[in-house]
Amino acid sequence: MTKKKEKKAVTETKGEKFKRLASMRVNKALHTIALVGNLSGSGYEYSQEEVNKIFAAFNTRLKETYERFQPKKKGEEKKAEFTL
């Protein structure tokens, strides 16, 4: 016998879906960041420059993600620029 997945009759609001997914994704991100922190142990060798690169990457992505949640002002949309 094979079990078929039953569709849930319960409808989820956009707010509920946001909270559910945000909780899962933020917890996963925090766990992964903690794993990066484990690299600071004595079993690894690293330079301060490498540490700075790691945290610069974290800070850049965090800032970009935060900005996506901020309301856009008129005329403030990112405009693609191309020059030759």
C-alpha positions, 0 to 999 in steps of 0.5 A: 500500500502506498500512502498518498499525501493528503492536501490540507483543507486549512488555508494559510494567510500570507501573514501566517505563511510569512511567520512560518517560513521566516521562523524556519529560515532564520533559525536555519541561518542562525544555526549555520552561522553558529557552525561557522563560529565553530571554525574558531576552534584550535583545530583550524588555522586562519588569518585575521584577513580571512576572518574579516572576509567572512564577516564582510560577506555576512554584513554585505548580505545582511544589509542587502536583505534588510534593505529588501524589507524597507519601503521604497521611496518614489524615484529610489528604485534601483536603476540599471546603469550601463556604460561603454 
